[in-house]
Amino acid sequence: MSATSKPAASAEEVEAAWNDNKLAQVLYHDWEASTYDEKWSISYDERCVDYARDRFVAVAGSRGWPYGKTLEIGAGTGFFTLNLKLAGVLDEAHVTDLSPGMVEAAKKNAKTLGFAIEGKVADAEKLPYDDDTFDLVIGHAVIHHIPDVELAFREMLRVLKPGGRFVICGEPTRYGDFVARRLSRFTWWATTNVTKLPALAHWRRPQEELDESSRAAALEAVVDLHTFDPDTLARMASRAGAVQVKTVTEELLAAWVGWPIRTFEAAVPEQKLGFGWRMFAYKSWLQLSKVDKALSSVVPDELYYNVSITGVTGKQ
């Protein structure tokens, strides 16, 4: 369930992207489209259906299902929309992304699952839809890529019908991202250096692949524009015209373990890590997430890695 493979970005393209963020967004996400599901262990089964539904419920509850006509901004390969559709959260699904490769991947994934979705290449700061079109607008790990987040909120609210809701999940907090990135960098450095030892050479990915991953990481630094303080994010949505705004934060210990695990997976040959490893990683995340939830009453929300936000339109 992947898009047609696209050649990796060259060093020259990465250099050009530093001066053109829109180019960087398209270049990076087109590049990632064919391997994105594999990179993030995305699937369309009970594991990811439960994850998507639980993230949605945590911030927006379970009333009003299924939402009739929905739009996802920055949909990527369709992870959030497709799993929420499988969970019964939404009905008619539309997706957008700045990357043509991602839109194509999302439509192919939907077809593989046995249903169709509408997809458009679109900028979240200027959505190509009429006012009052959708019952629900969603996004997952997307608004930190958008230069003008408040403008994107205004666009979401514009295309929502009166009383319509937006739900954006999985955005990085300022402190959570600070810790996660440093843990990831250390894991990458440690893994790529330890596997230089002759006894562990069979655990080392080919240098060409490691170089490509390094270029991807460099480009990722260009496309990741924001981290968020939950209260500041809520005020931004309110200024854009949203009411009943609510934020929820998740993942503390789960992020501290999860990011090194993901980085380790990217640094070693895929065939070295089988189903047993995947289940270990997933079950570890589940157990630590339970601990994180128990700690939420005593740990400040801004220390958690993920922030989700919801609100409804103030228009009548």
Backbone hydrogen bonds, N-H to C=O, Kabsch-Sander energy under -0.5 kcal/mol:
donor,donor_aa,acceptor,acceptor_aa,energy
3,A,33,A,-0.6
14,V,10,S,-2.3
15,E,11,A,-2.0
16,A,12,E,-2.1
17,A,13,E,-2.0
18,W,14,V,-0.9
18,W,15,E,-0.7
19,N,16,A,-1.5
20,D,17,A,-1.2
24,A,20,D,-2.3
25,Q,21,N,-2.7
26,V,22,K,-2.2
27,L,23,L,-3.1
28,Y,24,A,-2.9
29,H,25,Q,-2.2
30,D,26,V,-2.7
31,W,27,L,-2.0
32,E,28,Y,-2.0
33,A,29,H,-1.2
34,S,30,D,-0.5
35,T,32,E,-1.3
36,Y,32,E,-1.5
39,K,35,T,-2.7
40,W,36,Y,-2.2
41,S,38,E,-1.1
42,I,37,D,-3.0
49,V,45,D,-2.9
50,D,46,E,-2.5
51,Y,47,R,-1.6
52,A,48,C,-2.7
53,R,49,V,-2.5
54,D,50,D,-2.7
55,R,51,Y,-2.3
56,F,52,A,-2.1
57,V,53,R,-2.9
58,A,54,D,-2.2
59,V,55,R,-0.9
59,V,56,F,-0.7
60,A,56,F,-2.8
61,G,57,V,-2.0
65,W,62,S,-0.7
67,Y,89,V,-2.6
70,T,68,G,-0.5
70,T,92,E,-2.9
71,L,136,L,-2.2
72,E,94,H,-1.9
73,I,138,I,-2.2
75,A,96,T,-3.0
78,G,75,A,-2.1
82,L,78,G,-2.8
83,N,79,F,-1.7
84,L,80,F,-2.2
85,K,81,T,-2.3
86,L,82,L,-2.2
87,A,83,N,-1.4
88,G,85,K,-1.3
89,V,84,L,-2.5
90,L,84,L,-0.7
91,D,67,Y,-2.2
92,E,68,G,-2.7
93,A,91,D,-0.5
94,H,70,T,-1.7
95,V,118,E,-2.8
96,T,72,E,-2.1
97,D,120,K,-1.3
103,V,99,S,-1.9
104,E,100,P,-2.3
105,A,101,G,-1.9
106,A,102,M,-2.5
107,K,103,V,-2.2
108,K,104,E,-2.2
109,N,105,A,-2.5
110,A,106,A,-2.3
111,K,107,K,-2.2
112,T,108,K,-2.2
113,L,109,N,-1.5
114,G,110,A,-0.6
114,G,111,K,-1.0
115,F,110,A,-2.1
118,E,93,A,-2.0
120,K,95,V,-2.1
122,A,97,D,-1.5
122,A,120,K,-0.6
123,D,126,K,-0.5
126,K,123,D,-2.0
129,Y,127,L,-1.5
132,D,158,R,-2.0
132,D,160,L,-0.6
133,T,130,D,-0.5
133,T,159,V,-2.2
134,F,159,V,-2.8
135,D,69,K,-2.9
136,L,69,K,-1.3
137,V,165,R,-2.1
138,I,71,L,-2.9
139,G,167,V,-1.6
141,A,169,C,-2.9
145,H,142,V,-2.3
146,I,143,I,-1.0
149,V,147,P,-0.8
152,A,148,D,-1.8
153,F,149,V,-2.2
154,R,150,E,-2.1
155,E,151,L,-2.3
156,M,152,A,-2.5
157,L,153,F,-2.5
158,R,154,R,-2.1
159,V,155,E,-2.1
160,L,156,M,-0.9
161,K,134,F,-3.1
164,G,161,K,-3.0
165,R,135,D,-1.7
166,F,311,G,-2.5
167,V,137,V,-2.4
168,I,309,I,-2.9
169,C,139,G,-2.5
171,E,307,V,-2.1
173,T,305,Y,-2.6
174,R,228,F,-1.2
175,Y,302,E,-0.6
176,G,302,E,-0.5
176,G,304,Y,-0.6
177,D,173,T,-2.3
178,F,174,R,-1.5
179,V,175,Y,-2.1
180,A,176,G,-2.5
181,R,177,D,-2.5
182,R,178,F,-1.3
183,L,179,V,-2.2
184,S,180,A,-2.4
185,R,181,R,-2.6
186,F,182,R,-2.0
187,T,183,L,-2.2
188,W,184,S,-2.7
189,W,185,R,-2.4
190,A,186,F,-2.9
191,T,187,T,-2.8
192,T,188,W,-2.5
193,N,189,W,-1.5
194,V,190,A,-2.7
195,T,191,T,-2.1
196,K,193,N,-1.3
197,L,194,V,-1.7
200,L,197,L,-1.8
201,A,198,P,-1.1
203,W,200,L,-2.2
204,R,201,A,-1.8
205,R,267,A,-0.9
209,E,206,P,-0.7
210,L,206,P,-2.0
211,D,207,Q,-2.7
212,E,208,E,-2.0
213,S,209,E,-2.3
214,S,210,L,-2.1
215,R,211,D,-2.1
216,A,212,E,-2.3
217,A,213,S,-2.4
218,A,214,S,-2.1
219,L,215,R,-2.3
220,E,216,A,-2.5
221,A,217,A,-1.6
222,V,218,A,-0.6
222,V,219,L,-0.9
223,V,219,L,-1.8
224,D,220,E,-1.9
225,L,144,H,-2.1
225,L,223,V,-1.2
226,H,144,H,-1.4
228,F,172,P,-2.1
233,L,229,D,-2.6
234,A,230,P,-2.1
235,R,231,D,-2.0
236,M,232,T,-1.9
237,A,233,L,-2.0
238,S,234,A,-2.0
239,R,235,R,-2.4
240,A,236,M,-1.5
241,G,238,S,-1.3
242,A,237,A,-2.1
243,V,312,V,-2.7
246,K,310,T,-2.3
248,V,308,S,-2.1
250,E,306,N,-2.0
256,W,252,L,-2.0
257,V,253,L,-1.8
258,G,254,A,-2.5
259,W,255,A,-2.3
261,I,257,V,-1.8
262,R,258,G,-2.5
263,T,259,W,-2.3
264,F,260,P,-2.6
265,E,261,I,-2.3
266,A,262,R,-1.5
267,A,263,T,-1.0
267,A,264,F,-0.7
268,V,264,F,-0.8
272,K,269,P,-1.6
273,L,270,E,-1.8
274,G,272,K,-0.6
278,R,274,G,-1.8
279,M,275,F,-2.5
280,F,276,G,-2.1
281,A,277,W,-2.7
282,Y,278,R,-2.4
283,K,279,M,-2.9
284,S,280,F,-2.3
285,W,281,A,-2.1
286,L,282,Y,-2.4
287,Q,283,K,-2.5
288,L,284,S,-2.5
289,S,285,W,-2.2
290,K,286,L,-1.6
291,V,287,Q,-1.6
292,D,288,L,-2.7
293,K,289,S,-2.2
294,A,290,K,-1.8
295,L,291,V,-1.8
296,S,292,D,-0.8
296,S,293,K,-0.7
297,S,294,A,-0.6
298,V,295,L,-2.0
299,V,295,L,-2.1
303,L,300,P,-1.8
304,Y,301,D,-1.3
305,Y,251,E,-4.1
306,N,250,E,-2.8
307,V,171,E,-2.5
308,S,248,V,-3.0
309,I,168,I,-3.1
310,T,246,K,-2.3
311,G,166,F,-1.5
312,V,243,V,-2.6
313,T,164,G,-2.0
314,G,241,G,-0.9
